């Protein structure tokens, strides 16, 4: 008897299929992420808190007051040709709403005039994660939606949130499953809220270089952490084309013995392989 014909799967038009993450900012989010990732350009981190910048000012005997902080940032943002090398600039909240010396020009307008996209640090630092041996989780989710809407209105188009994970041994016990899960979920929630308010989220799960671990341990843990983050981003319906990843370099612990010290070439190879294994191609 004639064998039955195998049914052919129907073609799915991925451009027309409904997507749960679609929102009015979708096109803008993708364009912003692509622009920030322009080859040959980088991101300027000017998001020092008032306390951090105060320590730097102290080294050159400059008083840590708002006027000096404004003058320092204005000097950076008016550097001739800055936009030829910088695609985006992360700001501290004070700077996002500050104006230049003339009393009228917004500091963010100095950036956009050079073709630089303004961004904003939105996390509120780390707090101890109960039930762990000194591990942490990043705070700031509670009022994030309202803050993101305010930041977008002020001119910001991307955001940054840093999660911190530690390798305290070489057995795989740290970071703990709880730490990985909590930080991945928080990063995904942050990313979802940002995109709902028009901001491209920079996802930053940083595995610290503190410790005595080998580069092999660092790669194993970093791959596990990044994979967990993308699982949560998928579960939260985050549009990956409108996100950016800021990973750590894969390297041995800072206090590793001499026989565990990796060369720059080994660090580069391990980092690239880690990203090849875990980074979705949809991410710019």
Residue pairs with C-beta under 8 A, 6 or more apart in sequence:
19 237
19 239
20 237
21 195
21 237
21 238
21 239
22 239
23 195
23 196
25 195
25 196
25 197
25 198
25 242
26 239
26 242
28 157
28 198
29 195
29 198
29 200
29 239
29 241
29 242
30 239
30 241
30 242
32 117
32 157
32 158
32 200
32 242
33 158
33 200
33 241
33 242
33 243
33 244
33 284
34 284
35 87
35 88
35 117
36 43
36 87
36 88
36 117
36 158
36 200
36 244
36 284
37 87
37 244
37 284
38 87
40 85
41 84
41 85
41 86
41 87
42 85
42 86
42 87
43 86
43 87
43 88
43 89
43 90
43 119
44 76
44 82
44 86
44 88
44 89
44 90
44 116
45 89
45 90
46 73
46 76
46 89
46 90
46 91
46 92
46 95
47 90
47 91
47 92
47 95
47 120
47 121
47 160
48 56
48 92
49 92
50 64
50 69
50 92
50 94
53 64
53 69
53 72
54 64
57 63
57 64
57 68
57 72
58 64
62 68
66 94
66 98
69 94
69 95
70 95
70 98
70 99
70 100
70 101
70 107
71 101
73 91
73 95
73 98
73 107
74 100
74 101
74 107
74 110
76 82
77 89
77 107
77 110
77 111
77 114
77 116
78 110
82 114
82 116
83 114
83 115
83 116
86 114
86 116
87 116
87 117
88 116
88 117
88 118
88 119
88 158
89 111
89 116
89 117
89 118
89 119
90 119
90 120
90 121
90 160
91 107
91 108
91 118
91 119
91 120
91 121
91 156
92 121
93 120
93 121
93 151
95 107
96 107
96 108
96 118
96 120
96 151
96 154
96 155
96 156
97 154
98 106
98 107
99 105
99 106
99 107
100 106
100 107
100 110
106 155
108 118
108 154
108 155
108 156
109 155
111 117
111 118
112 118
112 155
117 157
117 158
118 155
118 156
118 157
119 156
119 157
119 158
119 159
119 160
119 199
119 200
119 202
120 151
120 156
120 158
120 159
120 160
120 199
121 159
121 160
121 161
122 140
122 144
122 147
122 148
122 151
122 159
122 160
122 161
122 190
122 194
123 138
123 139
123 140
123 160
123 161
123 162
123 190
124 138
124 139
124 140
125 138
125 139
125 140
126 136
126 137
126 138
126 139
126 164
127 136
127 137
127 138
127 139
128 134
128 135
128 136
129 135
129 136
129 137
129 178
129 179
129 182
131 178
132 176
132 178
132 179
133 168
133 174
133 176
134 166
134 168
135 165
135 166
135 174
135 175
135 176
135 178
135 179
136 164
136 179
137 163
137 179
137 182
137 183
137 186
138 161
138 162
138 163
138 164
138 183
138 186
138 187
140 161
140 190
141 186
141 189
141 190
141 193
144 190
144 193
144 194
145 193
145 196
145 197
148 159
148 193
148 194
148 196
148 197
148 198
148 199
149 197
151 159
151 197
151 199
152 197
152 198
152 199
156 199
157 198
157 199
157 200
158 199
158 200
158 201
158 202
158 244
159 190
159 194
159 199
159 200
159 201
159 202
160 202
160 204
160 246
161 186
161 187
161 190
161 191
161 201
161 202
161 203
161 204
162 204
162 206
163 183
163 184
163 186
163 187
163 204
163 205
163 206
164 183
164 206
164 208
165 175
165 179
165 180
165 183
165 205
165 206
165 207
165 208
165 221
165 225
166 174
166 175
166 179
166 207
166 208
166 210
166 211
167 174
167 175
167 207
167 208
167 210
167 211
167 213
167 217
167 218
167 221
167 253
168 174
168 211
169 213
170 212
170 213
170 214
170 217
172 217
172 220
172 221
175 207
175 221
175 225
180 224
180 225
180 228
181 228
183 205
183 225
184 205
184 225
184 228
184 229
184 231
184 232
185 232
187 203
187 204
187 205
187 229
187 232
187 233
188 229
188 232
188 233
188 235
188 236
188 238
189 236
190 201
191 201
191 203
191 233
191 236
191 238
191 243
192 236
192 237
192 238
194 200
194 201
195 201
195 238
195 239
195 242
195 243
200 242
200 243
200 244
201 238
201 243
201 244
202 243
202 244
202 245
202 246
203 229
203 233
203 243
203 244
203 245
203 246
204 245
204 246
204 247
205 225
205 226
205 229
205 247
205 248
206 246
206 247
206 248
207 218
207 221
207 222
207 225
207 248
208 248
209 218
209 248
209 249
209 251
209 252
209 253
209 254
210 253
210 254
210 255
211 253
211 254
211 255
211 256
212 253
212 255
212 256
212 257
212 260
213 252
213 253
213 256
213 260
214 252
214 253
214 256
214 260
215 250
215 251
215 252
215 260
215 262
215 266
215 267
215 270
218 250
218 251
218 252
218 253
218 270
219 250
219 270
219 273
219 274
222 247
222 248
222 250
222 274
223 274
223 277
223 278
226 245
226 247
226 274
226 275
226 278
226 279
227 278
230 240
230 278
230 279
230 280
233 240
233 243
240 280
240 282
240 283
241 282
241 283
241 284
243 283
244 283
244 284
245 275
245 279
245 283
247 271
247 274
247 275
249 267
249 271
250 267
250 270
250 271
250 274
251 262
251 267
251 270
251 271
252 260
252 261
252 262
253 260
262 270
